[in-house]
Amino acid sequence: MNPADPPTLPFLPFALPEIGEDDIAEVVDTLRSGWITTGPKAKRFEADFKAWLGDEGDNTDGLHCVAVNSATAGLHLALEALGIGPGDEVITTTHTFTATAEVVRYLGADVRLVDIDPATLNIDPGAIEAAITPRTKAIMPVHYAGLAADMPAILAIAQRHGLKVVEDAAHALPTTSAGRRVGTLDSAATVFSFYANKTITTGEGGMLVTRDAALAKRAQVMRLHGMSRDAFDRFTATVPSWYYEIVAPGFKYNLTDIAAALGIHQLKRLSAFQVRREQIAQAYNEAFADLPLILPPQAAPGDKHAWHLYVLRLGAGLAMSRDAFIERMYAAGIGCSVHYIPLHLHPYWRERYHLAAEQFPHSQQAYERMVSIPLYTAMTDADVQRVIRTVREITRA
Ligand SMILES: *Cc1c(COP(=O)(O)O)cnc(C)c1O
């Protein structure tokens, strides 16, 4: 290295969780308690989650929160409880992570992938309506990057055609749609993710939220082997605790108390996390306004964007390829990612449904020019300025 070179800054990862001392203390408390799998902390996390959903006045009457070990598990349980199976079709966006669609295949049903609205990058309600067939049973919108999908339109389509809506809310904590919190809308079920890079984390985990008592009951039984009573109920019961009945071939989708302990404290900081994410997003928006970039869509006035992701698109005026942009960012020590390689480009989905990029022009076009830059609460102001400086340098060159 030339002695005149500036000292190299450490690598700035694309995403990092923010784990506080309270989170750690609660996990340690669980480890010392003698009960480490699903038990009192998972129950408390479910109750806290419901209370959180209602803490700004949204109606949570009759809402059930079912903790699971991933959002993928929660989506699977929701569709299973709705009776989705062979011969059925479920409509979702091609512009998502494979988890959204794979759960449909777990049940032997088929996926109908549709294109996005190029302005919001969310599933296009017009494309949903065009894809409905007599076999269609459900619609799975994804609140991409943390911006609500057009839920009023989607719920109206579902109602007109007698379809169920299961929201993939992996990015949408906290997000509002027409002033209401995602999780309290009129869909059959909403599923949040607490994966390591999501807006709150339990390492791995998820929450299925529903107003449908039968759906909640089925998911509670199916998340633990199809047992009529869970282990903690049996452990703490005063009646003979060894007895249970298997009512279905269930799954192993329960959330451990170790994970729930983390979730209880992450949830307490969710509002502060959201404020910080919003701040970083606004700093980016201002700093990039004059660059040949398409900035992320904003939430409608009065609505909340969770800012799980900050997705830039390289403008037509920028000759550089998306891959070259990411390489330059890495060379400057900044991690980036792409959300997502659309499902229609993956061999499994492409071959199973004979898909071609031309069927999804908006997703395809966005994919070719999009890059997600770091946005997370553990970033310092200096980290944010460094990302801004680097993006400006790269796009000006
Ligand atoms: C993260 C994610 C999932 C899966 O969440 P897990 O908790 O990891 O199962 C599903 N859909 C989308 C859009 C995601 O980003």
The ligand as a Gaussian input file, in Angstrom:
#p B3LYP/6-31G(d) Opt

LIG

0 1
 C      -37.411000     -13.437000       4.986000
 C      -38.569000     -13.674000       4.090000
 C      -39.385000     -14.806000       4.200000
 C      -39.044000     -15.962000       5.066000
 O      -38.876000     -15.652000       6.387000
 P      -38.252000     -16.771000       7.347000
 O      -38.597000     -16.281000       8.706000
 O      -36.785000     -16.782000       7.069000
 O      -38.889000     -18.062000       7.004000
 C      -40.526000     -14.885000       3.437000
 N      -40.841000     -13.925000       2.556000
 C      -40.074000     -12.839000       2.391000
 C      -40.503000     -11.798000       1.413000
 C      -38.904000     -12.692000       3.133000
 O      -38.121000     -11.621000       2.953000

